[in-house]
Amino acid sequence: MLDVLRVSSKSTPNAVAGAIAGVIREQGKVEVQAVGAAASNQAIKAVAIARGYLAPAGLDLVCVPAFVNIQIEEEVRTAIRLIVEPR
Amino acid sequence: MLDVLRVSSKSTPNAVAGAIAGVIREQGKVEVQAVGAAASNQAIKAVAIARGYLAPAGLDLVCVPAFVNIQIEEEVRTAIRLIVEPR
């Protein structure tokens, strides 16, 4: 099963980028999920940083954004999910 | 030269998605630039929507995020640039 990294507005992009790079190295692919504009912004920054972490290994990361409905405390919210994988 | 679509926090993701799809159809590739969290969020939503617009034509859009320094009224700001192209 594919790991899902949940990113919040308080996540630091560098830390998320490290987690993205780790999962990509182990599993080849990762999903990053964010709810809200601030969280989405941290997620996309993290992918940009992770590209730099993995470029020396010859990995050219791309991301595929999609909407996903998730339930938070009985409320349905729309999250952004970024599927991140080498090109 | 590659077209750059500038997205603001007030851009509507559907309209930006239409512009992305149009440039991809004509030029095969487009760059989407956003300054600030709200604008980045609109940009990434627009890419997710544009994927749906172009999927029927067999195009599987991916995006490559990068940081870029831009000058706005004599101040240097860091923007997020998404290079959007078919896989």
Backbone of each chain as nested JSON, in Angstrom:
{
  "chains": [
    {"id": "A", "residues": [
      {"number": 1, "name": "MET", "atoms": {"N": [0.846, -1.211, 0.0], "CA": [0.0, 0.0, 0.0], "C": [0.875, 1.252, 0.0]}},
      {"number": 2, "name": "LEU", "atoms": {"N": [0.418, 2.27, -0.722], "CA": [1.2, 3.489, -0.881], "C": [1.118, 4.348, 0.386]}},
      {"number": 3, "name": "ASP", "atoms": {"N": [2.28, 4.794, 0.858], "CA": [2.3, 5.689, 2.017], "C": [1.673, 7.038, 1.669]}},
      {"number": 4, "name": "VAL", "atoms": {"N": [0.881, 7.58, 2.588], "CA": [0.342, 8.931, 2.431], "C": [0.947, 9.823, 3.508]}},
      {"number": 5, "name": "LEU", "atoms": {"N": [1.658, 10.864, 3.073], "CA": [2.206, 11.842, 4.011], "C": [1.187, 12.963, 4.167]}},
      {"number": 6, "name": "ARG", "atoms": {"N": [0.763, 13.181, 5.394], "CA": [-0.212, 14.243, 5.633], "C": [0.527, 15.521, 6.02]}},
      {"number": 7, "name": "VAL", "atoms": {"N": [0.267, 16.579, 5.247], "CA": [0.965, 17.847, 5.45], "C": [-0.028, 18.864, 6.015]}},
      {"number": 8, "name": "SER", "atoms": {"N": [0.376, 19.571, 7.055], "CA": [-0.477, 20.633, 7.596], "C": [0.182, 21.982, 7.348]}},
      {"number": 9, "name": "SER", "atoms": {"N": [-0.549, 23.044, 7.708], "CA": [0.0, 24.391, 7.517], "C": [1.234, 24.606, 8.392]}},
      {"number": 10, "name": "LYS", "atoms": {"N": [1.361, 23.772, 9.437], "CA": [2.511, 23.921, 10.351], "C": [3.691, 23.034, 9.974]}},
      {"number": 11, "name": "SER", "atoms": {"N": [3.493, 22.165, 8.987], "CA": [4.608, 21.303, 8.553], "C": [5.708, 22.17, 7.962]}},
      {"number": 12, "name": "THR", "atoms": {"N": [6.966, 21.803, 8.232], "CA": [8.051, 22.546, 7.594], "C": [8.408, 21.849, 6.285]}},
      {"number": 13, "name": "PRO", "atoms": {"N": [8.451, 22.611, 5.189], "CA": [8.72, 22.015, 3.88], "C": [9.987, 21.161, 3.848]}},
      {"number": 14, "name": "ASN", "atoms": {"N": [11.046, 21.587, 4.564], "CA": [12.278, 20.79, 4.562], "C": [12.069, 19.405, 5.174]}},
      {"number": 15, "name": "ALA", "atoms": {"N": [11.303, 19.362, 6.264], "CA": [11.054, 18.075, 6.931], "C": [10.196, 17.178, 6.037]}},
      {"number": 16, "name": "VAL", "atoms": {"N": [9.182, 17.761, 5.416], "CA": [8.322, 16.972, 4.518], "C": [9.137, 16.491, 3.321]}},
      {"number": 17, "name": "ALA", "atoms": {"N": [10.017, 17.356, 2.822], "CA": [10.859, 16.975, 1.682], "C": [11.733, 15.773, 2.036]}},
      {"number": 18, "name": "GLY", "atoms": {"N": [12.269, 15.766, 3.263], "CA": [13.079, 14.633, 3.711], "C": [12.254, 13.353, 3.747]}},
      {"number": 19, "name": "ALA", "atoms": {"N": [11.012, 13.478, 4.229], "CA": [10.13, 12.312, 4.293], "C": [9.779, 11.815, 2.885]}},
      {"number": 20, "name": "ILE", "atoms": {"N": [9.506, 12.762, 1.973], "CA": [9.213, 12.39, 0.574], "C": [10.406, 11.624, -0.013]}},
      {"number": 21, "name": "ALA", "atoms": {"N": [11.604, 12.173, 0.165], "CA": [12.798, 11.529, -0.399], "C": [12.983, 10.138, 0.189]}},
      {"number": 22, "name": "GLY", "atoms": {"N": [12.739, 10.002, 1.488], "CA": [12.897, 8.697, 2.137], "C": [11.944, 7.656, 1.569]}},
      {"number": 23, "name": "VAL", "atoms": {"N": [10.671, 8.031, 1.437], "CA": [9.678, 7.063, 0.939], "C": [9.954, 6.738, -0.53]}},
      {"number": 24, "name": "ILE", "atoms": {"N": [10.347, 7.747, -1.319], "CA": [10.66, 7.495, -2.736], "C": [11.827, 6.503, -2.841]}},
      {"number": 25, "name": "ARG", "atoms": {"N": [12.844, 6.71, -2.01], "CA": [13.995, 5.802, -2.061], "C": [13.594, 4.377, -1.717]}},
      {"number": 26, "name": "GLU", "atoms": {"N": [12.675, 4.219, -0.749], "CA": [12.288, 2.88, -0.294], "C": [11.205, 2.251, -1.156]}},
      {"number": 27, "name": "GLN", "atoms": {"N": [10.256, 3.081, -1.596], "CA": [9.071, 2.514, -2.253], "C": [8.87, 3.023, -3.679]}},
      {"number": 28, "name": "GLY", "atoms": {"N": [9.657, 4.022, -4.081], "CA": [9.583, 4.473, -5.473], "C": [8.496, 5.483, -5.766]}},
      {"number": 29, "name": "LYS", "atoms": {"N": [7.629, 5.734, -4.784], "CA": [6.459, 6.576, -5.033], "C": [5.866, 6.976, -3.682]}},
      {"number": 30, "name": "VAL", "atoms": {"N": [5.242, 8.162, -3.631], "CA": [4.595, 8.56, -2.379], "C": [3.43, 9.49, -2.679]}},
      {"number": 31, "name": "GLU", "atoms": {"N": [2.431, 9.493, -1.801], "CA": [1.347, 10.453, -1.926], "C": [1.431, 11.452, -0.786]}},
      {"number": 32, "name": "VAL", "atoms": {"N": [1.224, 12.727, -1.14], "CA": [1.278, 13.8, -0.156], "C": [-0.1, 14.446, -0.128]}},
      {"number": 33, "name": "GLN", "atoms": {"N": [-0.687, 14.514, 1.057], "CA": [-2.059, 15.021, 1.162], "C": [-2.116, 16.288, 1.998]}},
      {"number": 34, "name": "ALA", "atoms": {"N": [-2.882, 17.272, 1.526], "CA": [-2.976, 18.55, 2.227], "C": [-4.412, 19.051, 2.205]}},
      {"number": 35, "name": "VAL", "atoms": {"N": [-4.857, 19.628, 3.323], "CA": [-6.183, 20.242, 3.402], "C": [-6.004, 21.732, 3.655]}},
      {"number": 36, "name": "GLY", "atoms": {"N": [-6.495, 22.558, 2.749], "CA": [-6.393, 24.004, 2.917], "C": [-5.213, 24.596, 2.163]}},
      {"number": 37, "name": "ALA", "atoms": {"N": [-5.336, 25.899, 1.894], "CA": [-4.35, 26.58, 1.05], "C": [-2.951, 26.572, 1.661]}},
      {"number": 38, "name": "ALA", "atoms": {"N": [-2.854, 26.831, 2.96], "CA": [-1.533, 26.906, 3.587], "C": [-0.846, 25.546, 3.54]}},
      {"number": 39, "name": "ALA", "atoms": {"N": [-1.603, 24.494, 3.779], "CA": [-1.036, 23.14, 3.751], "C": [-0.622, 22.752, 2.333]}},
      {"number": 40, "name": "SER", "atoms": {"N": [-1.463, 23.092, 1.342], "CA": [-1.123, 22.795, -0.062], "C": [0.18, 23.474, -0.447]}},
      {"number": 41, "name": "ASN", "atoms": {"N": [0.326, 24.706, 0.007], "CA": [1.533, 25.472, -0.295], "C": [2.771, 24.798, 0.314]}},
      {"number": 42, "name": "GLN", "atoms": {"N": [2.652, 24.335, 1.559], "CA": [3.789, 23.64, 2.181], "C": [4.105, 22.36, 1.404]}},
      {"number": 43, "name": "ALA", "atoms": {"N": [3.047, 21.675, 0.937], "CA": [3.244, 20.409, 0.219], "C": [3.99, 20.637, -1.092]}},
      {"number": 44, "name": "ILE", "atoms": {"N": [3.594, 21.672, -1.82], "CA": [4.222, 21.888, -3.138], "C": [5.667, 22.368, -2.967]}},
      {"number": 45, "name": "LYS", "atoms": {"N": [5.894, 23.184, -1.925], "CA": [7.279, 23.579, -1.616], "C": [8.117, 22.347, -1.279]}},
      {"number": 46, "name": "ALA", "atoms": {"N": [7.536, 21.434, -0.5], "CA": [8.263, 20.228, -0.1], "C": [8.667, 19.406, -1.319]}},
      {"number": 47, "name": "VAL", "atoms": {"N": [7.78, 19.331, -2.313], "CA": [8.114, 18.564, -3.526], "C": [9.271, 19.253, -4.266]}},
      {"number": 48, "name": "ALA", "atoms": {"N": [9.228, 20.59, -4.338], "CA": [10.312, 21.322, -5.011], "C": [11.653, 21.052, -4.312]}},
      {"number": 49, "name": "ILE", "atoms": {"N": [11.641, 21.028, -2.982], "CA": [12.872, 20.769, -2.228], "C": [13.317, 19.308, -2.405]}},
      {"number": 50, "name": "ALA", "atoms": {"N": [12.363, 18.386, -2.353], "CA": [12.689, 16.957, -2.497], "C": [13.32, 16.669, -3.859]}},
      {"number": 51, "name": "ARG", "atoms": {"N": [12.903, 17.427, -4.893], "CA": [13.534, 17.269, -6.218], "C": [15.049, 17.476, -6.113]}},
      {"number": 52, "name": "GLY", "atoms": {"N": [15.43, 18.478, -5.332], "CA": [16.851, 18.75, -5.143], "C": [17.561, 17.649, -4.365]}},
      {"number": 53, "name": "TYR", "atoms": {"N": [16.855, 17.042, -3.403], "CA": [17.449, 15.948, -2.626], "C": [17.716, 14.733, -3.51]}},
      {"number": 54, "name": "LEU", "atoms": {"N": [16.834, 14.486, -4.472], "CA": [16.921, 13.232, -5.246], "C": [17.586, 13.402, -6.606]}},
      {"number": 55, "name": "ALA", "atoms": {"N": [17.767, 14.65, -7.036], "CA": [18.396, 14.884, -8.341], "C": [19.789, 14.251, -8.45]}},
      {"number": 56, "name": "PRO", "atoms": {"N": [20.613, 14.33, -7.375], "CA": [21.955, 13.738, -7.481], "C": [21.911, 12.223, -7.722]}},
      {"number": 57, "name": "ALA", "atoms": {"N": [20.801, 11.569, -7.339], "CA": [20.66, 10.127, -7.578], "C": [20.06, 9.862, -8.955]}},
      {"number": 58, "name": "GLY", "atoms": {"N": [19.919, 10.927, -9.739], "CA": [19.396, 10.752, -11.103], "C": [17.888, 10.649, -11.161]}},
      {"number": 59, "name": "LEU", "atoms": {"N": [17.222, 10.976, -10.039], "CA": [15.756, 10.901, -10.028], "C": [15.169, 12.278, -10.312]}},
      {"number": 60, "name": "ASP", "atoms": {"N": [14.297, 12.34, -11.301], "CA": [13.652, 13.586, -11.714], "C": [12.183, 13.5, -11.281]}},
      {"number": 61, "name": "LEU", "atoms": {"N": [11.897, 14.033, -10.071], "CA": [10.546, 13.895, -9.513], "C": [9.523, 14.75, -10.24]}},
      {"number": 62, "name": "VAL", "atoms": {"N": [8.356, 14.176, -10.472], "CA": [7.216, 14.953, -10.958], "C": [6.065, 14.714, -9.992]}},
      {"number": 63, "name": "CYS", "atoms": {"N": [5.054, 15.585, -10.042], "CA": [3.889, 15.323, -9.205], "C": [2.61, 15.456, -10.009]}},
      {"number": 64, "name": "VAL", "atoms": {"N": [1.664, 14.652, -9.616], "CA": [0.352, 14.596, -10.262], "C": [-0.679, 14.997, -9.213]}},
      {"number": 65, "name": "PRO", "atoms": {"N": [-1.293, 16.185, -9.373], "CA": [-2.254, 16.621, -8.358], "C": [-3.651, 16.099, -8.641]}},
      {"number": 66, "name": "ALA", "atoms": {"N": [-4.363, 15.775, -7.578], "CA": [-5.747, 15.303, -7.702], "C": [-6.53, 15.748, -6.478]}},
      {"number": 67, "name": "PHE", "atoms": {"N": [-7.847, 15.817, -6.637], "CA": [-8.717, 16.123, -5.496], "C": [-9.141, 14.809, -4.844]}},
      {"number": 68, "name": "VAL", "atoms": {"N": [-9.296, 14.837, -3.534], "CA": [-9.792, 13.648, -2.849], "C": [-10.664, 14.124, -1.68]}},
      {"number": 69, "name": "ASN", "atoms": {"N": [-11.808, 13.475, -1.514], "CA": [-12.677, 13.824, -0.385], "C": [-12.291, 13.008, 0.828]}},
      {"number": 70, "name": "ILE", "atoms": {"N": [-12.053, 13.706, 1.923], "CA": [-11.709, 12.996, 3.15], "C": [-12.651, 13.446, 4.26]}},
      {"number": 71, "name": "GLN", "atoms": {"N": [-12.772, 12.601, 5.278], "CA": [-13.677, 12.933, 6.372], "C": [-12.86, 13.352, 7.588]}},
      {"number": 72, "name": "ILE", "atoms": {"N": [-13.127, 14.565, 8.079], "CA": [-12.458, 15.041, 9.287], "C": [-13.54, 15.38, 10.309]}},
      {"number": 73, "name": "GLU", "atoms": {"N": [-13.559, 14.627, 11.399], "CA": [-14.571, 14.849, 12.455], "C": [-15.985, 14.988, 11.888]}},
      {"number": 74, "name": "GLU", "atoms": {"N": [-16.393, 13.953, 11.15], "CA": [-17.751, 13.85, 10.581], "C": [-18.068, 14.888, 9.507]}},
      {"number": 75, "name": "GLU", "atoms": {"N": [-17.055, 15.669, 9.107], "CA": [-17.268, 16.652, 8.054], "C": [-16.459, 16.213, 6.831]}},
      {"number": 76, "name": "VAL", "atoms": {"N": [-17.073, 16.317, 5.644], "CA": [-16.344, 15.943, 4.432], "C": [-15.61, 17.172, 3.899]}},
      {"number": 77, "name": "ARG", "atoms": {"N": [-14.299, 17.039, 3.742], "CA": [-13.471, 18.128, 3.217], "C": [-12.794, 17.668, 1.933]}},
      {"number": 78, "name": "THR", "atoms": {"N": [-12.505, 18.62, 1.069], "CA": [-11.76, 18.27, -0.133], "C": [-10.281, 18.539, 0.103]}},
      {"number": 79, "name": "ALA", "atoms": {"N": [-9.498, 17.505, -0.047], "CA": [-8.05, 17.633, 0.112], "C": [-7.405, 17.609, -1.265]}},
      {"number": 80, "name": "ILE", "atoms": {"N": [-6.188, 18.139, -1.305], "CA": [-5.364, 17.997, -2.51], "C": [-4.395, 16.856, -2.254]}},
      {"number": 81, "name": "ARG", "atoms": {"N": [-4.332, 15.935, -3.188], "CA": [-3.357, 14.867, -3.06], "C": [-2.367, 14.958, -4.211]}},
      {"number": 82, "name": "LEU", "atoms": {"N": [-1.107, 14.982, -3.865], "CA": [-0.038, 15.003, -4.876], "C": [0.608, 13.627, -4.914]}},
      {"number": 83, "name": "ILE", "atoms": {"N": [0.505, 12.974, -6.066], "CA": [1.232, 11.715, -6.246], "C": [2.61, 12.093, -6.761]}},
      {"number": 84, "name": "VAL", "atoms": {"N": [3.635, 11.708, -6.017], "CA": [5.0, 12.122, -6.338], "C": [5.807, 10.888, -6.74]}},
      {"number": 85, "name": "GLU", "atoms": {"N": [6.427, 10.963, -7.904], "CA": [7.2, 9.807, -8.378], "C": [8.261, 10.275, -9.371]}},
      {"number": 86, "name": "PRO", "atoms": {"N": [9.279, 9.469, -9.619], "CA": [10.274, 9.852, -10.624], "C": [9.65, 9.801, -12.014]}},
      {"number": 87, "name": "ARG", "atoms": {"N": [10.117, 10.684, -12.9], "CA": [9.6, 10.698, -14.255], "C": [10.003, 9.429, -14.989]}}
    ]},
    {"id": "B", "residues": [
      {"number": 1, "name": "MET", "atoms": {"N": [9.462, 30.891, -26.975], "CA": [9.533, 31.114, -25.527], "C": [8.291, 30.545, -24.847]}},
      {"number": 2, "name": "LEU", "atoms": {"N": [8.508, 29.959, -23.677], "CA": [7.424, 29.303, -22.967], "C": [6.5, 30.334, -22.316]}},
      {"number": 3, "name": "ASP", "atoms": {"N": [5.2, 30.149, -22.513], "CA": [4.232, 31.032, -21.863], "C": [4.248, 30.835, -20.348]}},
      {"number": 4, "name": "VAL", "atoms": {"N": [4.168, 31.937, -19.602], "CA": [4.032, 31.863, -18.151], "C": [2.662, 32.403, -17.761]}},
      {"number": 5, "name": "LEU", "atoms": {"N": [1.857, 31.559, -17.13], "CA": [0.556, 31.996, -16.633], "C": [0.737, 32.445, -15.184]}},
      {"number": 6, "name": "ARG", "atoms": {"N": [0.396, 33.696, -14.916], "CA": [0.53, 34.203, -13.55], "C": [-0.797, 34.027, -12.816]}},
      {"number": 7, "name": "VAL", "atoms": {"N": [-0.725, 33.311, -11.697], "CA": [-1.928, 33.002, -10.928], "C": [-1.899, 33.807, -9.638]}},
      {"number": 8, "name": "SER", "atoms": {"N": [-3.026, 34.44, -9.307], "CA": [-3.111, 35.161, -8.034], "C": [-4.107, 34.442, -7.129]}},
      {"number": 9, "name": "SER", "atoms": {"N": [-4.203, 34.951, -5.899], "CA": [-5.146, 34.343, -4.956], "C": [-6.588, 34.507, -5.429]}},
      {"number": 10, "name": "LYS", "atoms": {"N": [-6.8, 35.482, -6.323], "CA": [-8.166, 35.729, -6.807], "C": [-8.476, 34.994, -8.106]}},
      {"number": 11, "name": "SER", "atoms": {"N": [-7.464, 34.336, -8.69], "CA": [-7.716, 33.58, -9.919], "C": [-8.678, 32.438, -9.601]}},
      {"number": 12, "name": "THR", "atoms": {"N": [-9.588, 32.151, -10.547], "CA": [-10.454, 30.995, -10.33], "C": [-9.787, 29.782, -10.979]}},
      {"number": 13, "name": "PRO", "atoms": {"N": [-9.673, 28.699, -10.211], "CA": [-8.984, 27.511, -10.719], "C": [-9.537, 27.015, -12.055]}},
      {"number": 14, "name": "ASN", "atoms": {"N": [-10.855, 27.102, -12.257], "CA": [-11.419, 26.637, -13.537], "C": [-10.916, 27.466, -14.714]}},
      {"number": 15, "name": "ALA", "atoms": {"N": [-10.839, 28.783, -14.531], "CA": [-10.364, 29.645, -15.614], "C": [-8.884, 29.379, -15.9]}},
      {"number": 16, "name": "VAL", "atoms": {"N": [-8.09, 29.234, -14.843], "CA": [-6.659, 28.949, -15.037], "C": [-6.49, 27.589, -15.713]}},
      {"number": 17, "name": "ALA", "atoms": {"N": [-7.337, 26.626, -15.316], "CA": [-7.266, 25.284, -15.922], "C": [-7.539, 25.364, -17.424]}},
      {"number": 18, "name": "GLY", "atoms": {"N": [-8.506, 26.197, -17.804], "CA": [-8.809, 26.373, -19.223], "C": [-7.621, 26.959, -19.971]}},
      {"number": 19, "name": "ALA", "atoms": {"N": [-6.962, 27.931, -19.335], "CA": [-5.786, 28.548, -19.957], "C": [-4.641, 27.536, -20.075]}},
      {"number": 20, "name": "ILE", "atoms": {"N": [-4.445, 26.735, -19.027], "CA": [-3.393, 25.702, -19.06], "C": [-3.664, 24.745, -20.229]}},
      {"number": 21, "name": "ALA", "atoms": {"N": [-4.91, 24.279, -20.315], "CA": [-5.255, 23.315, -21.372], "C": [-5.026, 23.926, -22.752]}},
      {"number": 22, "name": "GLY", "atoms": {"N": [-5.391, 25.216, -22.908], "CA": [-5.216, 25.885, -24.193], "C": [-3.751, 25.974, -24.604]}},
      {"number": 23, "name": "VAL", "atoms": {"N": [-2.89, 26.389, -23.665], "CA": [-1.463, 26.528, -23.999], "C": [-0.838, 25.147, -24.256]}},
      {"number": 24, "name": "ILE", "atoms": {"N": [-1.233, 24.161, -23.471], "CA": [-0.692, 22.798, -23.684], "C": [-1.069, 22.314, -25.087]}},
      {"number": 25, "name": "ARG", "atoms": {"N": [-2.32, 22.544, -25.474], "CA": [-2.759, 22.089, -26.801], "C": [-1.965, 22.776, -27.905]}},
      {"number": 26, "name": "GLU", "atoms": {"N": [-1.649, 24.059, -27.706], "CA": [-0.945, 24.822, -28.755], "C": [0.563, 24.652, -28.706]}},
      {"number": 27, "name": "GLN", "atoms": {"N": [1.11, 24.595, -27.49], "CA": [2.572, 24.637, -27.36], "C": [3.165, 23.416, -26.68]}},
      {"number": 28, "name": "GLY", "atoms": {"N": [2.303, 22.544, -26.121], "CA": [2.79, 21.297, -25.543], "C": [3.28, 21.399, -24.109]}},
      {"number": 29, "name": "LYS", "atoms": {"N": [3.379, 22.635, -23.592], "CA": [3.99, 22.841, -22.279], "C": [3.614, 24.23, -21.79]}},
      {"number": 30, "name": "VAL", "atoms": {"N": [3.51, 24.408, -20.477], "CA": [3.228, 25.745, -19.956], "C": [3.836, 25.886, -18.56]}},
      {"number": 31, "name": "GLU", "atoms": {"N": [4.166, 27.106, -18.187], "CA": [4.619, 27.365, -16.828], "C": [3.564, 28.194, -16.11]}},
      {"number": 32, "name": "VAL", "atoms": {"N": [3.302, 27.812, -14.861], "CA": [2.309, 28.499, -14.041], "C": [3.038, 29.067, -12.837]}},
      {"number": 33, "name": "GLN", "atoms": {"N": [2.888, 30.36, -12.615], "CA": [3.652, 31.01, -11.552], "C": [2.723, 31.595, -10.496]}},
      {"number": 34, "name": "ALA", "atoms": {"N": [3.074, 31.394, -9.229], "CA": [2.236, 31.868, -8.129], "C": [3.105, 32.44, -7.025]}},
      {"number": 35, "name": "VAL", "atoms": {"N": [2.651, 33.551, -6.435], "CA": [3.343, 34.145, -5.29], "C": [2.412, 34.084, -4.085]}},
      {"number": 36, "name": "GLY", "atoms": {"N": [2.834, 33.396, -3.05], "CA": [2.034, 33.298, -1.834], "C": [1.214, 32.015, -1.78]}},
      {"number": 37, "name": "ALA", "atoms": {"N": [0.819, 31.653, -0.547], "CA": [0.154, 30.368, -0.316], "C": [-1.185, 30.25, -1.047]}},
      {"number": 38, "name": "ALA", "atoms": {"N": [-1.979, 31.32, -1.005], "CA": [-3.312, 31.245, -1.616], "C": [-3.193, 31.082, -3.129]}},
      {"number": 39, "name": "ALA", "atoms": {"N": [-2.241, 31.784, -3.725], "CA": [-2.046, 31.684, -5.176], "C": [-1.508, 30.303, -5.564]}},
      {"number": 40, "name": "SER", "atoms": {"N": [-0.574, 29.773, -4.761], "CA": [-0.04, 28.429, -5.034], "C": [-1.153, 27.401, -5.005]}},
      {"number": 41, "name": "ASN", "atoms": {"N": [-2.047, 27.567, -4.039], "CA": [-3.168, 26.634, -3.9], "C": [-4.08, 26.692, -5.127]}},
      {"number": 42, "name": "GLN", "atoms": {"N": [-4.363, 27.914, -5.612], "CA": [-5.188, 28.035, -6.826], "C": [-4.482, 27.388, -8.012]}},
      {"number": 43, "name": "ALA", "atoms": {"N": [-3.169, 27.554, -8.074], "CA": [-2.394, 27.003, -9.194], "C": [-2.444, 25.481, -9.208]}},
      {"number": 44, "name": "ILE", "atoms": {"N": [-2.277, 24.892, -8.037], "CA": [-2.237, 23.422, -8.006], "C": [-3.63, 22.842, -8.274]}},
      {"number": 45, "name": "LYS", "atoms": {"N": [-4.656, 23.548, -7.784], "CA": [-6.033, 23.125, -8.105], "C": [-6.265, 23.194, -9.605]}},
      {"number": 46, "name": "ALA", "atoms": {"N": [-5.766, 24.262, -10.221], "CA": [-5.956, 24.446, -11.664], "C": [-5.31, 23.301, -12.45]}},
      {"number": 47, "name": "VAL", "atoms": {"N": [-4.145, 22.861, -11.993], "CA": [-3.483, 21.746, -12.689], "C": [-4.321, 20.474, -12.554]}},
      {"number": 48, "name": "ALA", "atoms": {"N": [-4.869, 20.249, -11.351], "CA": [-5.706, 19.058, -11.142], "C": [-6.922, 19.096, -12.078]}},
      {"number": 49, "name": "ILE", "atoms": {"N": [-7.514, 20.278, -12.239], "CA": [-8.691, 20.411, -13.118], "C": [-8.281, 20.253, -14.584]}},
      {"number": 50, "name": "ALA", "atoms": {"N": [-7.154, 20.864, -14.966], "CA": [-6.679, 20.776, -16.354], "C": [-6.386, 19.332, -16.758]}},
      {"number": 51, "name": "ARG", "atoms": {"N": [-5.936, 18.519, -15.78], "CA": [-5.725, 17.097, -16.07], "C": [-7.017, 16.466, -16.603]}},
      {"number": 52, "name": "GLY", "atoms": {"N": [-8.132, 16.842, -15.986], "CA": [-9.421, 16.308, -16.432], "C": [-9.812, 16.81, -17.814]}},
      {"number": 53, "name": "TYR", "atoms": {"N": [-9.434, 18.062, -18.112], "CA": [-9.753, 18.623, -19.427], "C": [-8.993, 17.89, -20.535]}},
      {"number": 54, "name": "LEU", "atoms": {"N": [-7.753, 17.483, -20.241], "CA": [-6.888, 16.938, -21.296], "C": [-6.826, 15.41, -21.309]}},
      {"number": 55, "name": "ALA", "atoms": {"N": [-7.337, 14.793, -20.255], "CA": [-7.315, 13.322, -20.205], "C": [-8.028, 12.679, -21.398]}},
      {"number": 56, "name": "PRO", "atoms": {"N": [-9.192, 13.229, -21.843], "CA": [-9.881, 12.605, -22.981], "C": [-9.038, 12.618, -24.262]}},
      {"number": 57, "name": "ALA", "atoms": {"N": [-8.079, 13.546, -24.355], "CA": [-7.207, 13.594, -25.527], "C": [-5.985, 12.683, -25.336]}},
      {"number": 58, "name": "GLY", "atoms": {"N": [-5.988, 11.924, -24.251], "CA": [-4.883, 10.988, -24.017], "C": [-3.663, 11.651, -23.4]}},
      {"number": 59, "name": "LEU", "atoms": {"N": [-3.839, 12.896, -22.919], "CA": [-2.704, 13.595, -22.303], "C": [-2.755, 13.421, -20.784]}},
      {"number": 60, "name": "ASP", "atoms": {"N": [-1.657, 12.951, -20.221], "CA": [-1.551, 12.715, -18.783], "C": [-0.615, 13.78, -18.218]}},
      {"number": 61, "name": "LEU", "atoms": {"N": [-1.2, 14.889, -17.754], "CA": [-0.376, 16.028, -17.293], "C": [0.339, 15.729, -15.987]}},
      {"number": 62, "name": "VAL", "atoms": {"N": [1.591, 16.15, -15.928], "CA": [2.321, 16.139, -14.66], "C": [2.864, 17.547, -14.431]}},
      {"number": 63, "name": "CYS", "atoms": {"N": [3.23, 17.844, -13.187], "CA": [3.848, 19.143, -12.961], "C": [5.132, 19.01, -12.165]}},
      {"number": 64, "name": "VAL", "atoms": {"N": [6.041, 19.903, -12.467], "CA": [7.36, 19.936, -11.851], "C": [7.465, 21.27, -11.123]}},
      {"number": 65, "name": "PRO", "atoms": {"N": [7.443, 21.262, -9.781], "CA": [7.513, 22.521, -9.04], "C": [8.949, 22.983, -8.83]}},
      {"number": 66, "name": "ALA", "atoms": {"N": [9.131, 24.285, -8.882], "CA": [10.447, 24.872, -8.636], "C": [10.266, 26.244, -8.001]}},
      {"number": 67, "name": "PHE", "atoms": {"N": [11.293, 26.7, -7.317], "CA": [11.291, 28.056, -6.776], "C": [11.918, 29.0, -7.785]}},
      {"number": 68, "name": "VAL", "atoms": {"N": [11.41, 30.218, -7.834], "CA": [12.003, 31.214, -8.718], "C": [11.9, 32.577, -8.027]}},
      {"number": 69, "name": "ASN", "atoms": {"N": [12.982, 33.329, -8.077], "CA": [12.958, 34.671, -7.482], "C": [12.471, 35.681, -8.502]}},
      {"number": 70, "name": "ILE", "atoms": {"N": [11.473, 36.443, -8.131], "CA": [10.957, 37.466, -9.037], "C": [10.955, 38.805, -8.306]}},
      {"number": 71, "name": "GLN", "atoms": {"N": [10.941, 39.864, -9.096], "CA": [10.969, 41.191, -8.505], "C": [9.584, 41.825, -8.652]}},
      {"number": 72, "name": "ILE", "atoms": {"N": [8.998, 42.208, -7.516], "CA": [7.704, 42.893, -7.534], "C": [7.898, 44.235, -6.849]}},
      {"number": 73, "name": "GLU", "atoms": {"N": [7.742, 45.297, -7.595], "CA": [7.914, 46.654, -7.051], "C": [9.198, 46.799, -6.223]}},
      {"number": 74, "name": "GLU", "atoms": {"N": [10.318, 46.477, -6.846], "CA": [11.654, 46.614, -6.254], "C": [11.918, 45.668, -5.081]}},
      {"number": 75, "name": "GLU", "atoms": {"N": [10.972, 44.751, -4.826], "CA": [11.191, 43.784, -3.753], "C": [11.349, 42.406, -4.392]}},
      {"number": 76, "name": "VAL", "atoms": {"N": [12.322, 41.629, -3.891], "CA": [12.499, 40.281, -4.429], "C": [11.629, 39.311, -3.633]}},
      {"number": 77, "name": "ARG", "atoms": {"N": [10.774, 38.584, -4.344], "CA": [9.897, 37.597, -3.704], "C": [10.197, 36.23, -4.294]}},
      {"number": 78, "name": "THR", "atoms": {"N": [9.957, 35.209, -3.513], "CA": [10.106, 33.853, -4.032], "C": [8.749, 33.359, -4.519]}},
      {"number": 79, "name": "ALA", "atoms": {"N": [8.714, 33.014, -5.777], "CA": [7.478, 32.475, -6.356], "C": [7.636, 30.968, -6.525]}},
      {"number": 80, "name": "ILE", "atoms": {"N": [6.496, 30.307, -6.64], "CA": [6.499, 28.886, -7.008], "C": [6.168, 28.833, -8.487]}},
      {"number": 81, "name": "ARG", "atoms": {"N": [6.984, 28.094, -9.231], "CA": [6.67, 27.914, -10.638], "C": [6.416, 26.432, -10.899]}},
      {"number": 82, "name": "LEU", "atoms": {"N": [5.298, 26.167, -11.514], "CA": [4.961, 24.785, -11.879], "C": [5.124, 24.64, -13.382]}},
      {"number": 83, "name": "ILE", "atoms": {"N": [6.025, 23.774, -13.786], "CA": [6.138, 23.454, -15.205], "C": [5.168, 22.313, -15.462]}},
      {"number": 84, "name": "VAL", "atoms": {"N": [4.219, 22.557, -16.362], "CA": [3.152, 21.584, -16.596], "C": [3.291, 21.048, -18.007]}},
      {"number": 85, "name": "GLU", "atoms": {"N": [3.332, 19.732, -18.128], "CA": [3.495, 19.108, -19.442], "C": [2.948, 17.696, -19.414]}},
      {"number": 86, "name": "PRO", "atoms": {"N": [2.653, 17.118, -20.572], "CA": [2.193, 15.73, -20.585], "C": [3.335, 14.804, -20.196]}},
      {"number": 87, "name": "ARG", "atoms": {"N": [2.999, 13.72, -19.536], "CA": [4.014, 12.755, -19.121], "C": [4.63, 12.095, -20.36]}}
    ]}
  ]
}
